[in-house]
């Protein structure tokens, strides 16, 4: 899937709209294990498939923060900006982990532009409502309000 090509100057007209949906991304056990090593959180529910089979979800699950960190990847595979030199992650207003993300599942991001405002330094700040859905899931695994600045 090719990213949607946009220009920052016309994105403001899309406020209140879903602007893009990312391709699916597999969150496999190897990715979960690498993330567990990186953040030194090796709780069994994430890294021990045998024990996790007997746990509340029947399998290992991704860390919530792994799911959150995938926003950058999901965004980058959804959008390409013709007139952007760089983008900066400014943080989040709201984050909720609304369902477990089982190892091996596929996720995608849905991006709705909530707000677009020009900045005094020549940049543009965008606030996105992002919903990360799991293929076949009855509810999203993550809902967030994400602040990005573009120059």
N, C-alpha and C positions, 0 to 999 in steps of 0.2 A: 504494500500500500504506500503510495507516494504522499508525503506531507502536503497539507493545504498551504499554498503560498499566499501570504497576506502582506499588506503594507500597514505599518503602524498608523499612518494618517487616516486610514479608512476604517480601522477596527472600532473606533468610538461609535460608529453608526450601528454596531452589532450588540450594544449593551442590552442585556435582558434576553439574549438569544443563546442557544447552544451553538457554538461556533465550530466545534469539531469533536470527533470521536476517534480515539487512538486505535491502532491495530491491537490484536490480542497479544499478550506476553505471557509465556509460561513461567511460573514461579515454582521451580523444581527443588528437590531436596538439596542438591549441590549449591544452589544460590542461597538457600536458607542456612546451610552449614557455613558458607563463606561469611555471611552476614553475622552469624553467631560468633565466629572467630574474631571478626573485625571489632565487634562491640563487647566481646567477652561476656556474652549472655548465652550460656549453653544449657539452659533449662531443658529438661527432658522432653517437654511438650513440643519443642522445636527440633531437637537433634537426635532423639532416640525413637526411631520408627517402631521398634518392638514394644517398648513400654507405652508409647503413644497409642498403639492399637487398642490398648486396654483403658485408655483415658477417655475423657468426656467427648472427644471429637472423632475417635476411631482412627486417627492418623496424626502425623505431625502437622503443625500449623506454622505459618510465617509469623515472625515478630510483627507487631503493629508498626513499629518504626521502620521495618523493611518495606512494608506496604507503602508507608508514607514517603520513604526515600525514592520509591519508584515513580513518583509524580514527575520528576525531572525527565526521566526516560520516556514516559508516556507522552509528555508534552512535546519533547523533541521529535518523536516519531509522528506527531499529529500536525505540527505547524512548522513552516519555514517562513522567515520574514525577509523580504527583499531589502528593506531599508533599516535593518537593525545591525549595529556594530557589536552590541553585547547585551546580555540580559542578566539581571541580578535577582536572586531569590531574597525577598525581604521578610519572609516569614508567613505566619498563618494567624488568622483571627480566630478560627474555629477548627477543631479536628475531632472526629468521632470515629472510632473503630466499631463498626456496627454489626459485623459478622466475622467468624473465623475464616482465614484463607488457608485451605488445606494444601499441603505439598502436592505439586503436580498440576494444580489448577491453572487455568488461564484467566487473566484479568485484562481489562481495558479501562481507559479513562474517558469520561464524558466531561467536556469543558464548556461551561456557560459563563460568558462575560457578564459580571455583575456591575462593574464600574470601570470607567476609563477617565483618567485626568492628566492634564499636562502639568509638568513640574517646572519650577523656576530655572532649573539647571539644564533645560532642554530635553529632558527625558519624559517618558510617559509611564504612569503607574496604572497597572491593571489589577483588578481584583477578580479572581475567577472562583466560581463555585465548581468544585471537582467532585465527581462521583466515580469511585472505582468499583466496578462491578465484576463479579466472578461469573464465568460462563456457567450457566445452568443454576445459578444461585437465585433464591427468591428475594434477597435483599442485598444491597451493596456491602462491600467489606470495609469501605472507608468513604466518609463524606468530609470535605474540607473546604475552607475559604482561604485561598492562597493569594498572596500579594507578590507581584512581580514588577520590576522596573526594567524598562527597555530604553536603550540609547542608540 
